[in-house]
Every structure is written in structure tokens, then in C-alpha cells.
């Protein structure tokens, strides 16, 4: 057994009193909303919320991107995020001069990949939504990123993600566990997506998870796995496949890099790690450390892999990156058990319910 994991679990158990206090605060807050002492404001407009009730990576950003790719061909859509670790405050709509420091790495990722989509940030979503609608009056829908706990807004379609190997049904309040909300809050969700499942997930395991989650009659439950695309150079966008002769330096600052490490273990000859904290803001010293670590690898076939989130925070080193073999590994959700078509129809029908009837194949 890994001694670091044993120490971490023991330390988190010691923090149980703090978890109980945190949980009590969450329960009281939810009760105030449930009893209407605190108000949730609905909008007569299609708002889709993508969120979770746990800290860590459940795949929210790839799900937002999945929705953008689904909706963008037919609708004018926007994203609204908090803009975690940005250096600005208040509402901000991205433009051609925007950087990750202005809107945060996740929002910058959306802005870079989908330049025709309105990407905005704002801590107070209740204030930001009217400002966004004023700036973009032709919008057909807004996707709220990581806003399930933001109960001052009553979204029309709530999508909650939970990781297959860390289901909320098995979890406890932070910091002893990973929950930032009570398990019962999931009853407000319209859709529950179990993410990061094995590609060969058996039907028996699907049924086991459903029994643990106990979805309500109105809730739809889907299962997705992670798929990785072909790595592309961070500046030139030139593609390069991973082969079993490659030695990879993984530069990673995300909450849950485990699936990525498993992928590299399977397809590369070997990999080395240069880890950073989640949402880390890279400095020139960090870049020098990365370069030094890469140069120390004595292999002919070697290059650097990073995530899309990390790439938008590294992009400021444009001149240096042009000379470095640093590639970005794209990621997306793959629906299992043929659930993708049903999920797509559900989302499209939700938006159509606010406008004139449209036929979708």
C-alpha cells in the first residue's frame, strides 16, 4: 500500500470535526433555500448548468465542450463561469485580447477552442446573466460552468457529474471526504452523468452504480468514458501520435491526473512527471524547470505532453514554446450503452421548448 495514501487518509480522518462543521453549514444553507428564506431566481431563458457536488475533476470542462459542439451548429450560445484564479473581478466578456489571467484557464480554454462562442465570467451569476444577455441579445442559451451550488439561480436543466471511482454516494464532506454539498442536493438534478468509466463497463456494474445512486423517477442517468484525441503542438497545432517508443514528460496541473497517467502508461514506452497544483499559474522559472527536466531525459524519441487547461496557462511563453516539442492532449466524453443520442435529444428539446418548434434528426 502506498504510504503517502495511508498518511493522506489518516490526516483527512483527523480533520473530521472540520468536515462536520462544514457539512452543518451546507445543510443549513440548503434548508434556507428549500424553505424559500433564500430565493432561487428562475429565468425565462434556456440555462443549462453543468456541475458536481465534489471537489476535484469530474470532467465538467469536457462536458461543457461537448454541449458547445452539440449546440453551436444551430444555436447562439454562451458560457458563464466563475473564472477561478483569474486576476480580475466582476463580470467580464472575453474578446480577442483576453488571456487566462483575465478569465481563468477553463474559460480561456473555451474561448481558444470556440472563438465564435460568447465566453464570460462572473462570480455573481445572478448579476452576470442579465449583463451577458444585454451584451449578446441574440443568444439562444447559456451554459453555466460549475454552478450547481450557486442556488441563487434556478437553472432550467441541471446536469450533475460524478466520477465512477469516486461516487458521491460513497463520499463524505470535505476535508475528510470530497463532498462540497450534501448528497441529497442531487435530487435537484435533471441529469446525472457517471464519468470516467472503463470503456468496457459491464451492464452488471452499471446496475450496481444505479442502485447506489438511487435516481429519482424524473432523473436521467448516463455513463461516459474518457477518450483522448491526437496530441497537437501548443503553438503550431501540428499533430503527433504517441507510440510505444516514445518517452513522455507529462506537465500537469489538474485536479485528477490519474486517467491521463493510465493512458500514457498504456501507449507510451514510459513517462516522467512534472506536477503542479490545480490551476497553477506558470512562471518563467516553472518553464525553465520544465525545459531542464525534459533535457535530462536521455532518449531519442521524446516530447512533452500537457493538458488543454495547462496549455492556456503556458501559452504566454509563445516564443519559447515554438522551439519546444510540447504537445496538447485533447480530451472528450464518450457516452456508453448508446446513451449519447438520447442525451443529445434531451438537451435539444430543452432549448426548443423556449422557442419556436424545430425538428432535429
C-alpha positions as CSV (number, residue, x, y, z in Angstrom):
1,X,0.0,0.0,0.0
2,X,1.3,3.5,-0.8
3,X,2.5,5.2,2.4
4,X,1.5,8.6,1.0
5,X,-2.1,7.5,0.5
6,X,-2.2,6.0,4.1
7,X,-0.9,9.3,5.5
8,X,-3.4,11.3,3.5
9,X,-6.3,9.2,4.5
10,X,-5.3,9.3,8.2
11,X,-4.8,13.1,8.0
12,X,-8.3,13.6,6.5
13,X,-9.8,11.5,9.2
14,X,-8.2,13.8,11.8
15,X,-10.0,16.7,10.1
16,X,-13.4,15.1,10.7
17,X,-14.5,17.9,13.1
18,X,-14.0,20.5,10.4
19,X,-15.9,18.3,7.9
20,X,-18.8,18.1,10.3
21,X,-18.9,21.9,10.8
22,X,-18.6,22.4,7.0
23,X,-21.4,19.9,6.4
24,X,-23.6,21.6,9.0
25,X,-23.2,24.9,7.2
26,X,-24.1,23.3,3.9
27,X,-27.2,21.6,5.3
28,X,-28.4,24.9,6.9
29,X,-27.8,26.8,3.7
30,X,-29.7,24.2,1.6
31,X,-32.6,24.3,4.2
32,X,-32.8,28.1,3.8
33,X,-33.2,27.7,0.0
34,X,-35.6,24.8,0.3
35,X,-37.8,26.8,2.6
36,X,-37.6,29.9,0.4
37,X,-35.9,32.0,3.1
38,X,-33.2,32.4,0.5
39,X,-34.6,32.7,-3.1
40,X,-33.7,30.9,-6.2
41,X,-34.5,33.1,-9.2
42,X,-35.6,31.4,-12.5
43,X,-35.1,32.9,-15.9
44,X,-37.5,32.6,-18.8
45,X,-34.5,31.6,-20.9
46,X,-32.7,28.3,-21.6
47,X,-29.9,27.9,-18.9
48,X,-28.0,24.7,-18.7
49,X,-26.0,24.1,-15.6
50,X,-23.0,21.7,-15.6
51,X,-21.7,20.9,-12.1
52,X,-20.9,18.4,-9.4
53,X,-21.1,18.2,-5.6
54,X,-17.5,17.1,-5.0
55,X,-14.1,18.8,-5.3
56,X,-11.7,17.5,-7.9
57,X,-12.0,16.7,-11.6
58,X,-15.2,15.0,-12.7
59,X,-15.0,16.2,-16.3
60,X,-17.0,19.4,-16.2
61,X,-14.9,21.3,-18.8
62,X,-15.1,18.4,-21.4
63,X,-18.9,18.2,-20.8
64,X,-19.2,22.0,-21.4
65,X,-17.3,21.5,-24.6
66,X,-19.5,18.5,-25.6
67,X,-22.5,20.8,-25.2
68,X,-20.9,23.6,-27.2
69,X,-20.1,21.2,-30.1
70,X,-23.7,19.8,-29.9
71,X,-25.4,23.2,-29.9
72,X,-23.2,25.6,-31.8
73,X,-24.3,24.5,-35.3
74,X,-27.9,25.5,-34.6
75,X,-27.9,28.0,-31.7
76,X,-26.1,31.1,-30.5
77,X,-24.8,30.0,-27.1
78,X,-22.6,31.4,-24.4
79,X,-20.7,30.1,-21.4
80,X,-20.6,31.7,-18.0
81,X,-18.1,30.6,-15.4
82,X,-16.8,31.9,-12.1
83,X,-13.3,32.3,-13.6
84,X,-11.3,30.5,-10.9
85,X,-7.9,32.0,-10.1
86,X,-8.3,34.9,-12.5
87,X,-6.7,38.3,-11.7
88,X,-9.9,40.3,-12.4
89,X,-13.2,40.8,-10.6
90,X,-16.8,41.0,-11.6
91,X,-18.4,40.3,-14.9
92,X,-16.2,40.1,-18.0
93,X,-16.9,39.1,-21.6
94,X,-13.9,37.6,-23.4
95,X,-12.5,39.3,-26.5
96,X,-9.5,38.9,-28.8
97,X,-7.1,40.4,-26.3
98,X,-8.3,38.3,-23.3
99,X,-5.8,36.0,-21.5
100,X,-6.2,33.2,-18.9
101,X,-5.3,35.8,-16.2
102,X,-8.4,37.7,-17.2
103,X,-10.9,34.9,-17.2
104,X,-9.3,31.8,-15.8
105,X,-7.8,28.8,-17.5
106,X,-11.1,26.8,-18.1
107,X,-12.9,29.8,-19.7
108,X,-9.8,30.6,-21.7
109,X,-9.8,27.1,-23.0
110,X,-13.4,27.5,-24.2
111,X,-12.5,30.9,-25.8
112,X,-9.5,29.5,-27.6
113,X,-11.3,26.4,-29.0
114,X,-14.6,28.1,-29.8
115,X,-13.8,31.7,-30.8
116,X,-17.4,32.2,-32.1
117,X,-18.9,31.4,-28.7
118,X,-19.5,34.2,-26.2
119,X,-17.4,33.2,-23.2
120,X,-18.0,35.2,-20.0
121,X,-17.1,35.1,-16.3
122,X,-18.7,36.5,-13.1
123,X,-18.7,35.4,-9.5
124,X,-22.3,36.5,-9.0
125,X,-24.1,34.7,-11.8
126,X,-27.4,36.4,-10.8
127,X,-25.8,39.7,-11.8
128,X,-23.7,38.3,-14.7
129,X,-26.6,36.7,-16.6
130,X,-28.5,40.0,-17.3
131,X,-25.3,41.7,-18.3
132,X,-24.4,38.8,-20.7
133,X,-27.9,38.9,-22.2
134,X,-27.5,42.7,-22.7
135,X,-24.1,42.3,-24.4
136,X,-25.4,39.4,-26.5
137,X,-29.1,39.9,-27.1
138,X,-29.2,37.2,-29.9
139,X,-28.3,34.4,-27.5
140,X,-30.4,31.2,-27.6
141,X,-28.9,29.5,-24.5
142,X,-26.3,29.9,-21.7
143,X,-24.2,27.1,-20.3
144,X,-23.3,27.7,-16.7
145,X,-20.0,26.0,-15.8
146,X,-19.6,24.7,-12.2
147,X,-22.7,26.4,-10.8
148,X,-24.8,23.7,-9.3
149,X,-24.1,25.0,-5.8
150,X,-25.0,28.6,-6.9
151,X,-28.6,28.2,-5.9
152,X,-29.5,31.9,-6.3
153,X,-30.1,30.9,-9.9
154,X,-32.7,28.2,-10.8
155,X,-31.3,26.7,-14.0
156,X,-33.7,25.0,-16.4
157,X,-31.6,22.0,-17.0
158,X,-29.2,20.8,-14.3
159,X,-26.5,18.2,-15.2
160,X,-24.5,16.7,-12.3
161,X,-21.4,14.7,-12.9
162,X,-19.9,12.1,-10.5
163,X,-16.8,10.1,-11.1
164,X,-17.1,6.3,-11.4
165,X,-14.3,5.6,-9.0
166,X,-15.4,8.3,-6.5
167,X,-19.2,8.3,-6.5
168,X,-20.9,10.9,-4.3
169,X,-22.8,8.0,-2.7
170,X,-19.6,6.7,-1.2
171,X,-18.3,10.1,-0.1
172,X,-18.3,12.5,2.9
173,X,-18.0,16.2,3.4
174,X,-14.7,18.0,2.7
175,X,-12.0,17.9,4.1
176,X,-12.5,14.4,5.4
177,X,-14.1,13.5,2.0
178,X,-14.5,15.3,-1.2
179,X,-18.1,16.5,-1.0
180,X,-18.8,20.2,-1.1
181,X,-22.5,19.7,-1.0
182,X,-24.9,17.2,0.6
183,X,-25.7,14.1,-1.3
184,X,-29.4,14.9,-1.2
185,X,-28.8,18.0,-3.3
186,X,-28.6,15.8,-6.3
187,X,-32.3,15.5,-6.2
188,X,-32.4,18.9,-7.9
189,X,-30.6,17.5,-10.9
190,X,-32.3,16.6,-14.1
191,X,-29.4,14.5,-15.5
192,X,-26.7,12.5,-13.6
193,X,-23.7,11.5,-15.6
194,X,-21.2,9.0,-14.2
195,X,-17.9,10.0,-15.8
196,X,-14.5,8.3,-16.3
197,X,-16.0,4.8,-16.5
198,X,-14.0,2.0,-18.0
199,X,-14.6,1.7,-21.8
200,X,-15.6,-1.9,-21.3
201,X,-18.0,-1.2,-18.4
202,X,-20.2,-4.2,-17.8
203,X,-24.0,-4.0,-17.5
204,X,-23.8,-5.5,-14.1
205,X,-21.6,-2.7,-12.9
206,X,-23.9,-0.2,-14.4
207,X,-26.8,-1.7,-12.4
208,X,-24.7,-1.6,-9.3
209,X,-24.0,2.1,-9.7
210,X,-27.6,2.8,-10.3
211,X,-28.6,1.1,-7.1
212,X,-26.0,3.2,-5.2
213,X,-27.1,6.5,-6.8
214,X,-30.9,5.8,-6.4
215,X,-32.0,8.2,-9.1
216,X,-35.5,9.7,-8.8
217,X,-38.1,8.8,-11.4
218,X,-37.7,12.1,-13.3
219,X,-33.9,11.8,-13.5
220,X,-31.9,10.5,-16.5
221,X,-28.6,8.7,-15.8
222,X,-25.9,8.3,-18.3
223,X,-22.4,6.8,-18.3
224,X,-19.4,8.2,-20.1
225,X,-15.7,7.2,-20.5
226,X,-12.8,9.4,-21.4
227,X,-11.4,9.4,-24.9
228,X,-8.1,11.2,-25.9
229,X,-7.5,12.7,-29.3
230,X,-4.2,13.1,-31.2
231,X,-1.8,15.4,-29.5
232,X,-1.2,18.7,-31.3
233,X,1.7,21.2,-30.8
234,X,0.8,24.0,-28.5
235,X,1.7,26.7,-31.0
236,X,1.9,25.3,-34.5
237,X,-1.1,22.8,-34.0
238,X,0.9,20.1,-35.8
239,X,-0.2,16.7,-34.7
240,X,2.0,13.9,-33.4
241,X,0.8,10.5,-32.3
242,X,2.1,8.7,-29.2
243,X,3.9,5.4,-30.0
244,X,5.4,2.7,-27.8
245,X,8.9,4.0,-28.4
246,X,8.2,7.5,-27.0
247,X,9.3,8.7,-23.7
248,X,7.0,11.5,-22.5
249,X,7.4,14.3,-20.0
250,X,3.9,14.9,-18.5
251,X,3.4,18.5,-17.4
252,X,0.2,18.6,-15.5
253,X,-1.6,20.9,-13.1
254,X,-5.1,19.4,-12.9
255,X,-7.2,18.0,-10.0
256,X,-7.2,14.4,-11.1
257,X,-4.4,13.3,-13.5
258,X,-4.9,9.6,-12.8
259,X,-6.7,8.7,-16.1
260,X,-4.1,10.7,-18.1
261,X,-1.3,8.7,-16.4
262,X,-3.0,5.5,-17.1
263,X,-3.4,6.5,-20.8
264,X,0.3,7.3,-21.1
265,X,1.3,4.0,-19.3
266,X,-0.7,2.1,-21.9
267,X,0.5,3.8,-25.1
268,X,4.0,5.3,-24.4
269,X,7.2,3.5,-23.7
270,X,7.4,5.4,-20.4
271,X,6.6,8.8,-18.9
272,X,8.0,11.2,-16.4
273,X,6.1,13.7,-14.4
274,X,6.4,17.4,-13.7
275,X,3.5,18.1,-11.4
276,X,1.9,21.4,-10.5
277,X,-1.1,22.3,-8.3
278,X,-4.6,22.6,-9.9
279,X,-5.0,25.8,-11.8
280,X,-1.3,26.7,-11.3
281,X,-0.2,30.0,-12.8
282,X,3.1,29.2,-14.7
283,X,6.1,31.4,-14.2
284,X,9.3,31.7,-16.3
285,X,11.1,29.7,-13.6
286,X,8.5,27.0,-14.0
287,X,9.1,26.9,-17.7
288,X,12.9,26.7,-17.2
289,X,12.3,23.8,-14.8
290,X,10.2,22.0,-17.4
291,X,12.9,22.6,-20.0
292,X,15.6,21.3,-17.7
293,X,13.6,18.2,-16.8
294,X,12.9,17.5,-20.5
295,X,16.6,17.9,-21.5
296,X,17.6,15.4,-18.7
297,X,15.7,12.6,-20.4
298,X,18.2,10.6,-22.4
299,X,16.0,9.3,-25.2
300,X,15.8,9.9,-29.0
301,X,12.0,9.8,-29.2
302,X,10.8,12.2,-26.5
303,X,8.4,15.0,-26.3
304,X,6.2,16.9,-23.7
305,X,2.5,16.3,-23.2
306,X,0.3,18.7,-21.3
307,X,-3.4,19.2,-20.8
308,X,-5.7,21.7,-22.6
309,X,-6.2,23.5,-19.3
310,X,-2.5,23.8,-18.7
311,X,-1.8,24.8,-22.3
312,X,-3.8,28.0,-22.0
313,X,-1.7,29.0,-18.9
314,X,1.5,28.1,-20.8
315,X,0.6,30.0,-23.9
316,X,2.1,33.3,-22.7
317,X,5.5,31.8,-23.4
318,X,4.9,31.9,-27.1
319,X,8.5,32.4,-28.3
320,X,10.0,29.7,-26.1
321,X,7.2,27.2,-26.9
322,X,7.7,27.5,-30.6
323,X,11.1,25.8,-30.2
324,X,9.9,23.1,-27.7
325,X,8.2,19.8,-28.6
326,X,5.3,20.4,-26.3
327,X,2.0,18.9,-27.3
328,X,-1.5,19.2,-26.0
329,X,-3.6,16.1,-25.5
330,X,-7.3,16.8,-26.2
331,X,-10.0,15.0,-24.1
332,X,-13.7,14.4,-24.5
333,X,-16.6,12.4,-23.2
334,X,-17.8,9.2,-24.9
335,X,-21.3,8.0,-23.9
336,X,-21.6,4.3,-23.1
337,X,-24.6,2.0,-23.7
338,X,-25.7,4.1,-26.6
339,X,-26.8,6.9,-24.3
340,X,-25.4,9.8,-26.4
341,X,-28.3,10.1,-28.9
342,X,-30.9,10.2,-26.1
343,X,-28.8,12.8,-24.1
344,X,-28.5,15.0,-27.3
345,X,-32.2,14.9,-27.9
346,X,-32.9,15.8,-24.3
347,X,-30.7,18.9,-24.5
348,X,-32.0,20.0,-27.9
349,X,-35.6,19.5,-26.8
350,X,-35.0,21.6,-23.7
351,X,-33.8,24.6,-25.7
352,X,-36.5,24.1,-28.3
353,X,-39.1,24.4,-25.5
354,X,-38.3,28.1,-25.2
355,X,-38.5,28.9,-28.9
356,X,-40.5,28.0,-32.0
357,X,-40.6,24.2,-32.7
358,X,-37.6,22.9,-34.6
359,X,-37.2,19.4,-36.0
360,X,-34.0,17.6,-35.1
361,X,-32.9,14.4,-36.6
